[in-house]
């Protein structure tokens, strides 16, 4: 299982590679839209990258309520630790 630290590290790398977000900006309280300038299309791209990390398929709507980096990490943890659908 992935730790929160591993998810945050992967998220930091993805945000840097995909959207040129400086690593020092990727802190738990950073807001995706306001602080990191991530729009809804970017968010879908980010979900795809997180699927690669977890080897689980996520639906974009499962991330509708996330607003901060901390929210993303928590949501990925919840989804990654759920039993795989059959």
Steps between C-alpha positions, in 0.01 A plus 500: 500500500611851429579738781381858506862610459541288185180642354608857580841441343341360182251785493784753530685342208184481285406861566850609410521296181148563375436858609840651595397535864805565717549226763502752786144600406371143548410517868197341668307826532561611139172545313500338157308767312594817682861435606625256237290619204372149422178508298242222457667360186835496679336321792387219270857463372619484858249226584635295208851532644378395844339192345844401373644529849229297669424261214132571566249665272339813643198685376558876470183564701665326798722807519234770469516594866878534521626855536850470650807283466407340831154415362658330197735294717216392730271411210771294328565319829131420539468375145828309497415319821149401393461141388525471122165465324433163345 
